[in-house]
Structure formats: structure tokens, C-alpha cells
């Protein structure tokens, strides 16, 4: 399984430990491939029955989902995770 690290934090810690070899180490770290990750956004459904666009409103993006009766696990607009923790 892949392990993802914060390269900036690693370089900061390295500078605290050793004054030699920083330039070479920085070059190795900065040329490594990066993962294509996105932040895990959480939200909750807020039921709106009073406005003209009645439906379930995502607390993360504020947009209305079309189906007022069915609350999905993820927002179809922004992808926020709507499952309870």
C-alpha cells in the first residue's frame, strides 16, 4: 500500500537534524512523483421545504440536490461525504 507524506514537513524536519547534504536531499524529495489526492470534505443534508428550490441542501457547498425524499451518501454537486461518523 502506498504511503503519502508531506514533503514540506519532511524537508523542515531534515533541516533540523543535519546541516550537510540538504541540497541533494531537497532535490531528491522535490523530484519525486506526487499523488493525486483530494481533501475529504464532510457535510450533512439540510432539508429545505420552504423555498422555490425545495430539496436537500448540502452544508458543504450550499447547493440543492434534486431529490427531496432520498438523501444520498455523497453530495452530487461537490462530492462531500454525507455519511454520519
JODA-V92562 format. One record per helix or strand. SS is the DSSP state (a for helix, b for strand). FROM is the first residue (numbers start at 1). TO is the last residue. If there is no record, write none. Layout:
BEGIN
SS,FROM,TO
SS,FROM,TO
END
This chain:
BEGIN
a,7,17
a,22,30
b,42,42
b,45,48
b,55,58
b,64,65
b,74,74
b,81,81
END
